[in-house]
Amino acid sequence: MDSGDFQGIVTLILLIAFVGIIWWAYSKRRKPDFDEAANLPFADEEEDEQPNRDQPAASRDAAESRQDKGDKNT
């Protein structure tokens, strides 16, 4: 067996693996899992409170500390 035969066998194995992955990804059994994963970015964001992106973090922290101290001038 020379290197050409070995390369042919490796190519055949990789082709079978590729077809297997495509079959797995497009099977009807996997569709609900992939649909759920596709909707994850639109999930309810209340679980993970994101900081307000309208203000820089430093000014947001300063405003919160002023409110805690009762400073009404700002």
mmCIF file of the N, C-alpha and C atoms, coordinates in Angstrom:
data_MODEL
# 
_entry.id   MODEL 
# 
loop_
_atom_site.group_PDB 
_atom_site.id 
_atom_site.type_symbol 
_atom_site.label_atom_id 
_atom_site.label_alt_id 
_atom_site.label_comp_id 
_atom_site.label_asym_id 
_atom_site.label_entity_id 
_atom_site.label_seq_id 
_atom_site.pdbx_PDB_ins_code 
_atom_site.Cartn_x 
_atom_site.Cartn_y 
_atom_site.Cartn_z 
_atom_site.occupancy 
_atom_site.B_iso_or_equiv 
_atom_site.pdbx_formal_charge 
_atom_site.auth_seq_id 
_atom_site.auth_comp_id 
_atom_site.auth_asym_id 
_atom_site.auth_atom_id 
_atom_site.pdbx_PDB_model_num 
ATOM 1   N N  . MET A 1 1  ? 0.855   -1.174 0.000  1.00 0.00 ? 1  MET A N  1 
ATOM 2   C CA . MET A 1 1  ? 0.000   0.000  0.000  1.00 0.00 ? 1  MET A CA 1 
ATOM 3   C C  . MET A 1 1  ? 0.899   1.235  0.000  1.00 0.00 ? 1  MET A C  1 
ATOM 4   N N  . ASP A 1 2  ? 0.722   2.079  -0.999 1.00 0.00 ? 2  ASP A N  1 
ATOM 5   C CA . ASP A 1 2  ? 1.530   3.283  -1.093 1.00 0.00 ? 2  ASP A CA 1 
ATOM 6   C C  . ASP A 1 2  ? 0.766   4.500  -0.581 1.00 0.00 ? 2  ASP A C  1 
ATOM 7   N N  . SER A 1 3  ? 1.369   5.680  -0.706 1.00 0.00 ? 3  SER A N  1 
ATOM 8   C CA . SER A 1 3  ? 0.763   6.897  -0.143 1.00 0.00 ? 3  SER A CA 1 
ATOM 9   C C  . SER A 1 3  ? -0.532  7.271  -0.871 1.00 0.00 ? 3  SER A C  1 
ATOM 10  N N  . GLY A 1 4  ? -0.664  6.926  -2.136 1.00 0.00 ? 4  GLY A N  1 
ATOM 11  C CA . GLY A 1 4  ? -1.899  7.218  -2.871 1.00 0.00 ? 4  GLY A CA 1 
ATOM 12  C C  . GLY A 1 4  ? -3.079  6.450  -2.305 1.00 0.00 ? 4  GLY A C  1 
ATOM 13  N N  . ASP A 1 5  ? -2.855  5.184  -1.953 1.00 0.00 ? 5  ASP A N  1 
ATOM 14  C CA . ASP A 1 5  ? -3.931  4.394  -1.344 1.00 0.00 ? 5  ASP A CA 1 
ATOM 15  C C  . ASP A 1 5  ? -4.321  4.967  0.020  1.00 0.00 ? 5  ASP A C  1 
ATOM 16  N N  . PHE A 1 6  ? -3.312  5.353  0.789  1.00 0.00 ? 6  PHE A N  1 
ATOM 17  C CA . PHE A 1 6  ? -3.577  5.922  2.113  1.00 0.00 ? 6  PHE A CA 1 
ATOM 18  C C  . PHE A 1 6  ? -4.367  7.219  1.989  1.00 0.00 ? 6  PHE A C  1 
ATOM 19  N N  . GLN A 1 7  ? -3.997  8.072  1.047  1.00 0.00 ? 7  GLN A N  1 
ATOM 20  C CA . GLN A 1 7  ? -4.726  9.330  0.841  1.00 0.00 ? 7  GLN A CA 1 
ATOM 21  C C  . GLN A 1 7  ? -6.161  9.067  0.388  1.00 0.00 ? 7  GLN A C  1 
ATOM 22  N N  . GLY A 1 8  ? -6.358  8.059  -0.429 1.00 0.00 ? 8  GLY A N  1 
ATOM 23  C CA . GLY A 1 8  ? -7.703  7.708  -0.871 1.00 0.00 ? 8  GLY A CA 1 
ATOM 24  C C  . GLY A 1 8  ? -8.572  7.236  0.285  1.00 0.00 ? 8  GLY A C  1 
ATOM 25  N N  . ILE A 1 9  ? -7.991  6.434  1.177  1.00 0.00 ? 9  ILE A N  1 
ATOM 26  C CA . ILE A 1 9  ? -8.742  5.942  2.342  1.00 0.00 ? 9  ILE A CA 1 
ATOM 27  C C  . ILE A 1 9  ? -9.093  7.099  3.272  1.00 0.00 ? 9  ILE A C  1 
ATOM 28  N N  . VAL A 1 10 ? -8.144  8.003  3.514  1.00 0.00 ? 10 VAL A N  1 
ATOM 29  C CA . VAL A 1 10 ? -8.404  9.163  4.371  1.00 0.00 ? 10 VAL A CA 1 
ATOM 30  C C  . VAL A 1 10 ? -9.487  10.047 3.747  1.00 0.00 ? 10 VAL A C  1 
ATOM 31  N N  . THR A 1 11 ? -9.427  10.251 2.448  1.00 0.00 ? 11 THR A N  1 
ATOM 32  C CA . THR A 1 11 ? -10.440 11.045 1.765  1.00 0.00 ? 11 THR A CA 1 
ATOM 33  C C  . THR A 1 11 ? -11.818 10.399 1.901  1.00 0.00 ? 11 THR A C  1 
ATOM 34  N N  . LEU A 1 12 ? -11.897 9.093  1.755  1.00 0.00 ? 12 LEU A N  1 
ATOM 35  C CA . LEU A 1 12 ? -13.167 8.378  1.894  1.00 0.00 ? 12 LEU A CA 1 
ATOM 36  C C  . LEU A 1 12 ? -13.706 8.503  3.325  1.00 0.00 ? 12 LEU A C  1 
ATOM 37  N N  . ILE A 1 13 ? -12.835 8.384  4.312  1.00 0.00 ? 13 ILE A N  1 
ATOM 38  C CA . ILE A 1 13 ? -13.269 8.510  5.709  1.00 0.00 ? 13 ILE A CA 1 
ATOM 39  C C  . ILE A 1 13 ? -13.777 9.920  5.979  1.00 0.00 ? 13 ILE A C  1 
ATOM 40  N N  . LEU A 1 14 ? -13.086 10.930 5.477  1.00 0.00 ? 14 LEU A N  1 
ATOM 41  C CA . LEU A 1 14 ? -13.521 12.312 5.682  1.00 0.00 ? 14 LEU A CA 1 
ATOM 42  C C  . LEU A 1 14 ? -14.837 12.604 4.954  1.00 0.00 ? 14 LEU A C  1 
ATOM 43  N N  . LEU A 1 15 ? -15.026 12.022 3.785  1.00 0.00 ? 15 LEU A N  1 
ATOM 44  C CA . LEU A 1 15 ? -16.281 12.199 3.058  1.00 0.00 ? 15 LEU A CA 1 
ATOM 45  C C  . LEU A 1 15 ? -17.434 11.566 3.818  1.00 0.00 ? 15 LEU A C  1 
ATOM 46  N N  . ILE A 1 16 ? -17.218 10.382 4.365  1.00 0.00 ? 16 ILE A N  1 
ATOM 47  C CA . ILE A 1 16 ? -18.262 9.716  5.161  1.00 0.00 ? 16 ILE A CA 1 
ATOM 48  C C  . ILE A 1 16 ? -18.575 10.537 6.412  1.00 0.00 ? 16 ILE A C  1 
ATOM 49  N N  . ALA A 1 17 ? -17.539 11.090 7.062  1.00 0.00 ? 17 ALA A N  1 
ATOM 50  C CA . ALA A 1 17 ? -17.762 11.926 8.244  1.00 0.00 ? 17 ALA A CA 1 
ATOM 51  C C  . ALA A 1 17 ? -18.549 13.175 7.879  1.00 0.00 ? 17 ALA A C  1 
ATOM 52  N N  . PHE A 1 18 ? -18.215 13.805 6.759  1.00 0.00 ? 18 PHE A N  1 
ATOM 53  C CA . PHE A 1 18 ? -18.926 15.000 6.306  1.00 0.00 ? 18 PHE A CA 1 
ATOM 54  C C  . PHE A 1 18 ? -20.396 14.699 6.036  1.00 0.00 ? 18 PHE A C  1 
ATOM 55  N N  . VAL A 1 19 ? -20.678 13.635 5.328  1.00 0.00 ? 19 VAL A N  1 
ATOM 56  C CA . VAL A 1 19 ? -22.065 13.265 5.032  1.00 0.00 ? 19 VAL A CA 1 
ATOM 57  C C  . VAL A 1 19 ? -22.805 12.932 6.330  1.00 0.00 ? 19 VAL A C  1 
ATOM 58  N N  . GLY A 1 20 ? -22.133 12.286 7.284  1.00 0.00 ? 20 GLY A N  1 
ATOM 59  C CA . GLY A 1 20 ? -22.753 11.977 8.570  1.00 0.00 ? 20 GLY A CA 1 
ATOM 60  C C  . GLY A 1 20 ? -23.112 13.226 9.351  1.00 0.00 ? 20 GLY A C  1 
ATOM 61  N N  . ILE A 1 21 ? -22.226 14.221 9.351  1.00 0.00 ? 21 ILE A N  1 
ATOM 62  C CA . ILE A 1 21 ? -22.514 15.476 10.061 1.00 0.00 ? 21 ILE A CA 1 
ATOM 63  C C  . ILE A 1 21 ? -23.673 16.214 9.404  1.00 0.00 ? 21 ILE A C  1 
ATOM 64  N N  . ILE A 1 22 ? -23.686 16.238 8.085  1.00 0.00 ? 22 ILE A N  1 
ATOM 65  C CA . ILE A 1 22 ? -24.804 16.889 7.374  1.00 0.00 ? 22 ILE A CA 1 
ATOM 66  C C  . ILE A 1 22 ? -26.105 16.167 7.678  1.00 0.00 ? 22 ILE A C  1 
ATOM 67  N N  . TRP A 1 23 ? -26.099 14.854 7.671  1.00 0.00 ? 23 TRP A N  1 
ATOM 68  C CA . TRP A 1 23 ? -27.309 14.077 7.981  1.00 0.00 ? 23 TRP A CA 1 
ATOM 69  C C  . TRP A 1 23 ? -27.774 14.362 9.403  1.00 0.00 ? 23 TRP A C  1 
ATOM 70  N N  . TRP A 1 24 ? -26.840 14.422 10.368 1.00 0.00 ? 24 TRP A N  1 
ATOM 71  C CA . TRP A 1 24 ? -27.173 14.704 11.766 1.00 0.00 ? 24 TRP A CA 1 
ATOM 72  C C  . TRP A 1 24 ? -27.769 16.107 11.916 1.00 0.00 ? 24 TRP A C  1 
ATOM 73  N N  . ALA A 1 25 ? -27.165 17.091 11.245 1.00 0.00 ? 25 ALA A N  1 
ATOM 74  C CA . ALA A 1 25 ? -27.608 18.481 11.407 1.00 0.00 ? 25 ALA A CA 1 
ATOM 75  C C  . ALA A 1 25 ? -28.991 18.713 10.809 1.00 0.00 ? 25 ALA A C  1 
ATOM 76  N N  . TYR A 1 26 ? -29.321 18.021 9.743  1.00 0.00 ? 26 TYR A N  1 
ATOM 77  C CA . TYR A 1 26 ? -30.603 18.249 9.076  1.00 0.00 ? 26 TYR A CA 1 
ATOM 78  C C  . TYR A 1 26 ? -31.653 17.199 9.407  1.00 0.00 ? 26 TYR A C  1 
ATOM 79  N N  . SER A 1 27 ? -31.386 16.347 10.381 1.00 0.00 ? 27 SER A N  1 
ATOM 80  C CA . SER A 1 27 ? -32.386 15.345 10.736 1.00 0.00 ? 27 SER A CA 1 
ATOM 81  C C  . SER A 1 27 ? -33.555 16.004 11.478 1.00 0.00 ? 27 SER A C  1 
ATOM 82  N N  . LYS A 1 28 ? -34.722 15.444 11.336 1.00 0.00 ? 28 LYS A N  1 
ATOM 83  C CA . LYS A 1 28 ? -35.921 16.020 11.957 1.00 0.00 ? 28 LYS A CA 1 
ATOM 84  C C  . LYS A 1 28 ? -35.874 15.918 13.476 1.00 0.00 ? 28 LYS A C  1 
ATOM 85  N N  . ARG A 1 29 ? -35.137 14.978 14.001 1.00 0.00 ? 29 ARG A N  1 
ATOM 86  C CA . ARG A 1 29 ? -35.017 14.835 15.449 1.00 0.00 ? 29 ARG A CA 1 
ATOM 87  C C  . ARG A 1 29 ? -34.279 16.008 16.080 1.00 0.00 ? 29 ARG A C  1 
ATOM 88  N N  . ARG A 1 30 ? -33.365 16.635 15.360 1.00 0.00 ? 30 ARG A N  1 
ATOM 89  C CA . ARG A 1 30 ? -32.557 17.731 15.895 1.00 0.00 ? 30 ARG A CA 1 
ATOM 90  C C  . ARG A 1 30 ? -33.218 19.090 15.714 1.00 0.00 ? 30 ARG A C  1 
ATOM 91  N N  . LYS A 1 31 ? -34.250 19.193 14.901 1.00 0.00 ? 31 LYS A N  1 
ATOM 92  C CA . LYS A 1 31 ? -34.862 20.487 14.597 1.00 0.00 ? 31 LYS A CA 1 
ATOM 93  C C  . LYS A 1 31 ? -35.336 21.235 15.833 1.00 0.00 ? 31 LYS A C  1 
ATOM 94  N N  . PRO A 1 32 ? -36.036 20.615 16.782 1.00 0.00 ? 32 PRO A N  1 
ATOM 95  C CA . PRO A 1 32 ? -36.466 21.380 17.965 1.00 0.00 ? 32 PRO A CA 1 
ATOM 96  C C  . PRO A 1 32 ? -35.289 21.943 18.765 1.00 0.00 ? 32 PRO A C  1 
ATOM 97  N N  . ASP A 1 33 ? -34.205 21.190 18.869 1.00 0.00 ? 33 ASP A N  1 
ATOM 98  C CA . ASP A 1 33 ? -33.033 21.683 19.592 1.00 0.00 ? 33 ASP A CA 1 
ATOM 99  C C  . ASP A 1 33 ? -32.409 22.885 18.892 1.00 0.00 ? 33 ASP A C  1 
ATOM 100 N N  . PHE A 1 34 ? -32.301 22.804 17.574 1.00 0.00 ? 34 PHE A N  1 
ATOM 101 C CA . PHE A 1 34 ? -31.717 23.915 16.828 1.00 0.00 ? 34 PHE A CA 1 
ATOM 102 C C  . PHE A 1 34 ? -32.639 25.121 16.818 1.00 0.00 ? 34 PHE A C  1 
ATOM 103 N N  . ASP A 1 35 ? -33.959 24.915 16.786 1.00 0.00 ? 35 ASP A N  1 
ATOM 104 C CA . ASP A 1 35 ? -34.892 26.042 16.859 1.00 0.00 ? 35 ASP A CA 1 
ATOM 105 C C  . ASP A 1 35 ? -34.777 26.749 18.214 1.00 0.00 ? 35 ASP A C  1 
ATOM 106 N N  . GLU A 1 36 ? -34.651 25.980 19.281 1.00 0.00 ? 36 GLU A N  1 
ATOM 107 C CA . GLU A 1 36 ? -34.483 26.580 20.609 1.00 0.00 ? 36 GLU A CA 1 
ATOM 108 C C  . GLU A 1 36 ? -33.175 27.366 20.683 1.00 0.00 ? 36 GLU A C  1 
ATOM 109 N N  . ALA A 1 37 ? -32.105 26.819 20.144 1.00 0.00 ? 37 ALA A N  1 
ATOM 110 C CA . ALA A 1 37 ? -30.823 27.517 20.162 1.00 0.00 ? 37 ALA A CA 1 
ATOM 111 C C  . ALA A 1 37 ? -30.870 28.786 19.310 1.00 0.00 ? 37 ALA A C  1 
ATOM 112 N N  . ALA A 1 38 ? -31.625 28.747 18.225 1.00 0.00 ? 38 ALA A N  1 
ATOM 113 C CA . ALA A 1 38 ? -31.729 29.922 17.363 1.00 0.00 ? 38 ALA A CA 1 
ATOM 114 C C  . ALA A 1 38 ? -32.474 31.053 18.048 1.00 0.00 ? 38 ALA A C  1 
ATOM 115 N N  . ASN A 1 39 ? -33.368 30.736 18.977 1.00 0.00 ? 39 ASN A N  1 
ATOM 116 C CA . ASN A 1 39 ? -34.151 31.767 19.664 1.00 0.00 ? 39 ASN A CA 1 
ATOM 117 C C  . ASN A 1 39 ? -33.518 32.248 20.959 1.00 0.00 ? 39 ASN A C  1 
ATOM 118 N N  . LEU A 1 40 ? -32.368 31.732 21.349 1.00 0.00 ? 40 LEU A N  1 
ATOM 119 C CA . LEU A 1 40 ? -31.710 32.159 22.582 1.00 0.00 ? 40 LEU A CA 1 
ATOM 120 C C  . LEU A 1 40 ? -31.411 33.656 22.629 1.00 0.00 ? 40 LEU A C  1 
ATOM 121 N N  . PRO A 1 41 ? -30.986 34.298 21.540 1.00 0.00 ? 41 PRO A N  1 
ATOM 122 C CA . PRO A 1 41 ? -30.728 35.741 21.632 1.00 0.00 ? 41 PRO A CA 1 
ATOM 123 C C  . PRO A 1 41 ? -31.980 36.555 21.948 1.00 0.00 ? 41 PRO A C  1 
ATOM 124 N N  . PHE A 1 42 ? -33.144 36.012 21.694 1.00 0.00 ? 42 PHE A N  1 
ATOM 125 C CA . PHE A 1 42 ? -34.383 36.733 21.933 1.00 0.00 ? 42 PHE A CA 1 
ATOM 126 C C  . PHE A 1 42 ? -35.037 36.354 23.252 1.00 0.00 ? 42 PHE A C  1 
ATOM 127 N N  . ALA A 1 43 ? -34.333 35.600 24.077 1.00 0.00 ? 43 ALA A N  1 
ATOM 128 C CA . ALA A 1 43 ? -34.882 35.156 25.355 1.00 0.00 ? 43 ALA A CA 1 
ATOM 129 C C  . ALA A 1 43 ? -35.080 36.359 26.269 1.00 0.00 ? 43 ALA A C  1 
ATOM 130 N N  . ASP A 1 44 ? -35.873 36.174 27.305 1.00 0.00 ? 44 ASP A N  1 
ATOM 131 C CA . ASP A 1 44 ? -36.170 37.236 28.250 1.00 0.00 ? 44 ASP A CA 1 
ATOM 132 C C  . ASP A 1 44 ? -34.882 37.706 28.909 1.00 0.00 ? 44 ASP A C  1 
ATOM 133 N N  . GLU A 1 45 ? -34.627 39.007 28.840 1.00 0.00 ? 45 GLU A N  1 
ATOM 134 C CA . GLU A 1 45 ? -33.377 39.548 29.370 1.00 0.00 ? 45 GLU A CA 1 
ATOM 135 C C  . GLU A 1 45 ? -33.472 39.898 30.845 1.00 0.00 ? 45 GLU A C  1 
ATOM 136 N N  . GLU A 1 46 ? -34.609 39.691 31.482 1.00 0.00 ? 46 GLU A N  1 
ATOM 137 C CA . GLU A 1 46 ? -34.731 40.010 32.892 1.00 0.00 ? 46 GLU A CA 1 
ATOM 138 C C  . GLU A 1 46 ? -33.872 39.091 33.747 1.00 0.00 ? 46 GLU A C  1 
ATOM 139 N N  . GLU A 1 47 ? -33.589 37.920 33.257 1.00 0.00 ? 47 GLU A N  1 
ATOM 140 C CA . GLU A 1 47 ? -32.759 36.992 34.007 1.00 0.00 ? 47 GLU A CA 1 
ATOM 141 C C  . GLU A 1 47 ? -31.337 37.532 34.153 1.00 0.00 ? 47 GLU A C  1 
ATOM 142 N N  . ASP A 1 48 ? -30.805 38.110 33.109 1.00 0.00 ? 48 ASP A N  1 
ATOM 143 C CA . ASP A 1 48 ? -29.463 38.683 33.131 1.00 0.00 ? 48 ASP A CA 1 
ATOM 144 C C  . ASP A 1 48 ? -29.593 40.189 33.002 1.00 0.00 ? 48 ASP A C  1 
ATOM 145 N N  . GLU A 1 49 ? -29.466 40.890 34.116 1.00 0.00 ? 49 GLU A N  1 
ATOM 146 C CA . GLU A 1 49 ? -29.595 42.334 34.059 1.00 0.00 ? 49 GLU A CA 1 
ATOM 147 C C  . GLU A 1 49 ? -28.373 42.922 33.376 1.00 0.00 ? 49 GLU A C  1 
ATOM 148 N N  . GLN A 1 50 ? -28.611 43.592 32.275 1.00 0.00 ? 50 GLN A N  1 
ATOM 149 C CA . GLN A 1 50 ? -27.547 44.234 31.538 1.00 0.00 ? 50 GLN A CA 1 
ATOM 150 C C  . GLN A 1 50 ? -27.411 45.671 32.025 1.00 0.00 ? 50 GLN A C  1 
ATOM 151 N N  . PRO A 1 51 ? -26.189 46.178 32.118 1.00 0.00 ? 51 PRO A N  1 
ATOM 152 C CA . PRO A 1 51 ? -26.036 47.575 32.510 1.00 0.00 ? 51 PRO A CA 1 
ATOM 153 C C  . PRO A 1 51 ? -26.589 48.489 31.428 1.00 0.00 ? 51 PRO A C  1 
ATOM 154 N N  . ASN A 1 52 ? -27.011 49.679 31.840 1.00 0.00 ? 52 ASN A N  1 
ATOM 155 C CA . ASN A 1 52 ? -27.539 50.649 30.897 1.00 0.00 ? 52 ASN A CA 1 
ATOM 156 C C  . ASN A 1 52 ? -26.401 51.108 29.996 1.00 0.00 ? 52 ASN A C  1 
ATOM 157 N N  . ARG A 1 53 ? -26.542 50.938 28.723 1.00 0.00 ? 53 ARG A N  1 
ATOM 158 C CA . ARG A 1 53 ? -25.457 51.270 27.797 1.00 0.00 ? 53 ARG A CA 1 
ATOM 159 C C  . ARG A 1 53 ? -25.522 52.717 27.340 1.00 0.00 ? 53 ARG A C  1 
ATOM 160 N N  . ASP A 1 54 ? -26.526 53.470 27.826 1.00 0.00 ? 54 ASP A N  1 
ATOM 161 C CA . ASP A 1 54 ? -26.631 54.875 27.443 1.00 0.00 ? 54 ASP A CA 1 
ATOM 162 C C  . ASP A 1 54 ? -25.622 55.737 28.184 1.00 0.00 ? 54 ASP A C  1 
ATOM 163 N N  . GLN A 1 55 ? -25.214 55.332 29.370 1.00 0.00 ? 55 GLN A N  1 
ATOM 164 C CA . GLN A 1 55 ? -24.279 56.104 30.179 1.00 0.00 ? 55 GLN A CA 1 
ATOM 165 C C  . GLN A 1 55 ? -22.999 55.300 30.367 1.00 0.00 ? 55 GLN A C  1 
ATOM 166 N N  . PRO A 1 56 ? -21.868 55.988 30.465 1.00 0.00 ? 56 PRO A N  1 
ATOM 167 C CA . PRO A 1 56 ? -20.641 55.266 30.832 1.00 0.00 ? 56 PRO A CA 1 
ATOM 168 C C  . PRO A 1 56 ? -20.751 54.742 32.250 1.00 0.00 ? 56 PRO A C  1 
ATOM 169 N N  . ALA A 1 57 ? -20.039 53.692 32.550 1.00 0.00 ? 57 ALA A N  1 
ATOM 170 C CA . ALA A 1 57 ? -20.147 53.041 33.851 1.00 0.00 ? 57 ALA A CA 1 
ATOM 171 C C  . ALA A 1 57 ? -19.741 53.978 34.983 1.00 0.00 ? 57 ALA A C  1 
ATOM 172 N N  . ALA A 1 58 ? -18.728 54.821 34.785 1.00 0.00 ? 58 ALA A N  1 
ATOM 173 C CA . ALA A 1 58 ? -18.258 55.709 35.854 1.00 0.00 ? 58 ALA A CA 1 
ATOM 174 C C  . ALA A 1 58 ? -19.338 56.708 36.243 1.00 0.00 ? 58 ALA A C  1 
ATOM 175 N N  . SER A 1 59 ? -20.003 57.323 35.272 1.00 0.00 ? 59 SER A N  1 
ATOM 176 C CA . SER A 1 59 ? -21.037 58.306 35.613 1.00 0.00 ? 59 SER A CA 1 
ATOM 177 C C  . SER A 1 59 ? -22.256 57.616 36.217 1.00 0.00 ? 59 SER A C  1 
ATOM 178 N N  . ARG A 1 60 ? -22.538 56.386 35.800 1.00 0.00 ? 60 ARG A N  1 
ATOM 179 C CA . ARG A 1 60 ? -23.657 55.645 36.369 1.00 0.00 ? 60 ARG A CA 1 
ATOM 180 C C  . ARG A 1 60 ? -23.387 55.328 37.838 1.00 0.00 ? 60 ARG A C  1 
ATOM 181 N N  . ASP A 1 61 ? -22.151 54.921 38.158 1.00 0.00 ? 61 ASP A N  1 
ATOM 182 C CA . ASP A 1 61 ? -21.798 54.630 39.540 1.00 0.00 ? 61 ASP A CA 1 
ATOM 183 C C  . ASP A 1 61 ? -21.840 55.888 40.395 1.00 0.00 ? 61 ASP A C  1 
ATOM 184 N N  . ALA A 1 62 ? -21.382 57.017 39.858 1.00 0.00 ? 62 ALA A N  1 
ATOM 185 C CA . ALA A 1 62 ? -21.402 58.269 40.604 1.00 0.00 ? 62 ALA A CA 1 
ATOM 186 C C  . ALA A 1 62 ? -22.834 58.707 40.873 1.00 0.00 ? 62 ALA A C  1 
ATOM 187 N N  . ALA A 1 63 ? -23.714 58.550 39.888 1.00 0.00 ? 63 ALA A N  1 
ATOM 188 C CA . ALA A 1 63 ? -25.109 58.939 40.071 1.00 0.00 ? 63 ALA A CA 1 
ATOM 189 C C  . ALA A 1 63 ? -25.775 58.059 41.123 1.00 0.00 ? 63 ALA A C  1 
ATOM 190 N N  . GLU A 1 64 ? -25.457 56.794 41.124 1.00 0.00 ? 64 GLU A N  1 
ATOM 191 C CA . GLU A 1 64 ? -26.043 55.900 42.124 1.00 0.00 ? 64 GLU A CA 1 
ATOM 192 C C  . GLU A 1 64 ? -25.548 56.238 43.526 1.00 0.00 ? 64 GLU A C  1 
ATOM 193 N N  . SER A 1 65 ? -24.260 56.585 43.654 1.00 0.00 ? 65 SER A N  1 
ATOM 194 C CA . SER A 1 65 ? -23.745 56.909 44.983 1.00 0.00 ? 65 SER A CA 1 
ATOM 195 C C  . SER A 1 65 ? -24.321 58.225 45.492 1.00 0.00 ? 65 SER A C  1 
ATOM 196 N N  . ARG A 1 66 ? -24.583 59.187 44.583 1.00 0.00 ? 66 ARG A N  1 
ATOM 197 C CA . ARG A 1 66 ? -25.206 60.438 45.001 1.00 0.00 ? 66 ARG A CA 1 
ATOM 198 C C  . ARG A 1 66 ? -26.631 60.212 45.460 1.00 0.00 ? 66 ARG A C  1 
ATOM 199 N N  . GLN A 1 67 ? -27.340 59.324 44.801 1.00 0.00 ? 67 GLN A N  1 
ATOM 200 C CA . GLN A 1 67 ? -28.713 59.049 45.204 1.00 0.00 ? 67 GLN A CA 1 
ATOM 201 C C  . GLN A 1 67 ? -28.755 58.380 46.558 1.00 0.00 ? 67 GLN A C  1 
ATOM 202 N N  . ASP A 1 68 ? -27.771 57.541 46.850 1.00 0.00 ? 68 ASP A N  1 
ATOM 203 C CA . ASP A 1 68 ? -27.729 56.870 48.141 1.00 0.00 ? 68 ASP A CA 1 
ATOM 204 C C  . ASP A 1 68 ? -27.491 57.869 49.264 1.00 0.00 ? 68 ASP A C  1 
ATOM 205 N N  . LYS A 1 69 ? -26.725 58.911 49.020 1.00 0.00 ? 69 LYS A N  1 
ATOM 206 C CA . LYS A 1 69 ? -26.395 59.875 50.055 1.00 0.00 ? 69 LYS A CA 1 
ATOM 207 C C  . LYS A 1 69 ? -27.455 60.965 50.198 1.00 0.00 ? 69 LYS A C  1 
ATOM 208 N N  . GLY A 1 70 ? -28.384 61.014 49.300 1.00 0.00 ? 70 GLY A N  1 
ATOM 209 C CA . GLY A 1 70 ? -29.458 61.999 49.405 1.00 0.00 ? 70 GLY A CA 1 
ATOM 210 C C  . GLY A 1 70 ? -29.090 63.345 48.823 1.00 0.00 ? 70 GLY A C  1 
ATOM 211 N N  . ASP A 1 71 ? -28.105 63.435 47.945 1.00 0.00 ? 71 ASP A N  1 
ATOM 212 C CA . ASP A 1 71 ? -27.717 64.691 47.331 1.00 0.00 ? 71 ASP A CA 1 
ATOM 213 C C  . ASP A 1 71 ? -28.739 65.043 46.272 1.00 0.00 ? 71 ASP A C  1 
ATOM 214 N N  . LYS A 1 72 ? -29.451 66.151 46.465 1.00 0.00 ? 72 LYS A N  1 
ATOM 215 C CA . LYS A 1 72 ? -30.525 66.534 45.551 1.00 0.00 ? 72 LYS A CA 1 
ATOM 216 C C  . LYS A 1 72 ? -30.102 67.613 44.584 1.00 0.00 ? 72 LYS A C  1 
ATOM 217 N N  . ASN A 1 73 ? -28.827 68.026 44.621 1.00 0.00 ? 73 ASN A N  1 
ATOM 218 C CA . ASN A 1 73 ? -28.355 69.084 43.744 1.00 0.00 ? 73 ASN A CA 1 
ATOM 219 C C  . ASN A 1 73 ? -28.015 68.587 42.355 1.00 0.00 ? 73 ASN A C  1 
ATOM 220 N N  . THR A 1 74 ? -27.954 67.316 42.139 1.00 0.00 ? 74 THR A N  1 
ATOM 221 C CA . THR A 1 74 ? -27.571 66.803 40.830 1.00 0.00 ? 74 THR A CA 1 
ATOM 222 C C  . THR A 1 74 ? -28.729 66.215 40.111 1.00 0.00 ? 74 THR A C  1 
# 
